Amino acid sequence: MAVYRIFPTQDTFISTEVPTGNAGKDEIVELGGYPDITGLGKTNRILVQYSTTDILNVLSTKVDSRPYTASLHMYLADAYDIPTSYTIYAYPLSQSWYGGVGKFGDSPINTSGVSWQYRSAGSTDAWITSGFVTGTTGSFTVGQEGGGVWYTGYSTSASFDITLIHDVDLNVTAAITAINNGDIVNNGFIIKLQDSLESQISSSVRLKYFSADTNTIYPPYLEFKWDDSTYNTGSLSTLNTNIAIVNITNNIGKYVDNGKQRFRVSARPKYPARTFTTVSPYTVNYALPSASYWGLRDENTQEMVVDFDTNCTKISCDSTGGYFDVYMDGLQPERYYRVLIKTELDGSTTVIDNQNIFKVVRNG
């Protein structure tokens, strides 16, 4: 599988509403710009970090010098007063921070980790608010100093309007490459709204996303994509009819959440032409066309977990037939997944669903 996901080591959100409060164990993280009951403009930003070891391991042992993309994903849980259009930015943080074990609104205020003003537990290690090192910066309203410090050279953004799905998908390839090359230190990412929507006093916007501590199947993740396909049909004929039987031959139905599984694809015409041979035409395998792709759908929610991608979910082929690899440790355990195949046969795009379902189980 040329799609691999890792999950956060820590995430939280920081807010000028409670500038020394920690929300490191909240099930929800929030972006926002809104007035409080006194009419002062408030701001919420999200912090998320992924293991440096995991990032380097993916790039060295899986991507292995191939071109790739890396993107931050967050699922929207709820939203208030979404504007007709808005932009979300992500930057790699230039200072370290500790996630903490608090929740937003704890009383008394929890200071076990990062907050708007401070990076560490016990309201210590304030975020830099002046004298920024070259290539770094921060932004805040006077009187609300803090809010993180980040590298300026690796920014990414995504713009939304009211017609779009509001889940976050931010391309952070440049920052991940810089981390891999040792150009910057991995302190995670800060995600924020455009400046004009923060600290609002005349209107408000609040976007709430599931965090790493969610009890749902929607935690945030860092996704790597690359093309690992090879296509060499050897002596196999290429399937050219949509009256065909296409199936997975080696799905055992249950896999531990570790390592990868290679799925083999069988393909043949439903009604093969008669030939004078000692081999049954019903046992002869065919190659799928090179423009064939696989995808995974969550069996319970019916949502595409891995969507068809013309670059990164290509079905490979060798002299035996088609195949593709799935990294089981990049999927959520204790879930059922359905394999789908998309291909073009006889001029028609076809999505093949033969109820190939498997479960990923937690290893130990």
Sequence and secondary structure as in RCSB ss.txt:
>XXXX:A:sequence
MAVYRIFPTQDTFISTEVPTGNAGKDEIVELGGYPDITGLGKTNRILVQYSTTDILNVLSTKVDSRPYTASLHMY
LADAYDIPTSYTIYAYPLSQSWYGGVGKFGDSPINTSGVSWQYRSAGSTDAWITSGFVTGTTGSFTVGQEGGGVW
YTGYSTSASFDITLIHDVDLNVTAAITAINNGDIVNNGFIIKLQDSLESQISSSVRLKYFSADTNTIYPPYLEFK
WDDSTYNTGSLSTLNTNIAIVNITNNIGKYVDNGKQRFRVSARPKYPARTFTTVSPYTVNYALPSASYWGLRDEN
TQEMVVDFDTNCTKISCDSTGGYFDVYMDGLQPERYYRVLIKTELDGSTTVIDNQNIFKVVRNG
>XXXX:A:secstr
  EEEE  SEEEEEETTSTT   TT SEEEEEEEE TTS EEEEEEEEE  HHHHHHIIIIIITTS EEEEEEE 
EEEEES  SEEEEEEEEBSS     S  TT SS   SS  SSEEETTTEEE   SS  TTEE    TTS  S  E
ESTT EEEEEETTS   EEEE HHHHHHHHHTSS    EEEEE GGGTTBSS  EEEEEE TT SSS   EEEEE
E    B  TT  B   SSEEEEES   SEEESSSEEEEEEEEEESS     SSS GGG   B  SS EEEEEETT
T  EEE   TTTSB EE SS EEEEEEGGGS SSEEEEEEEEEEETTEEEEEEEEEEEEEE   
